[in-house]
Amino acid sequence: SGRGEDHVRIRNESRYPADEVRKLVRYGMRGLDVQRTVVRVVDATRRAWDGRVHCSGRANGWGVVIRLAPEEYYPYEGWRRHRSSPWNHDFVDWREALVALAAHEGKHVDIPLAYCRRPSKQRVEMACEAYERLILDRYRQEVA
């Protein structure tokens, strides 16, 4: 077990199977300090994926919302989250998108103080993208 992903609460409000959603969110957040975090997985209509962290502080916990589009939107290729991003975000299916987004947003929760400081925001975003890529690559190797 990791540092807190077993304590994350996952609310699946999406079209996808609840057991699989919980498993994939936990996979993406494995090894991160995400205790007292509530993750809501919901349906999106246009984009293949989207995510947000609500910074309310450790005492009150954290909220993460992950939006996933219908299966017909995948595979999804070639979108850069930020101009400075070193790679495109390519997902074969909703499962890859969920793992990647859970890893990325979970990393924001794992390093909240740095995330909330303006001068280091870009550096933290790059760290979250690198972590996302690491976890997604690991997931792809395990699934293949």
Helices and strands as residue ranges (DSSP letters): G 5-7, E 9-13, H 18-29, E 37-43, E 49-54, E 62-68, G 71-73, E 76-79, E 89-91, H 94-110, H 112-116, G 118-120, H 121-143
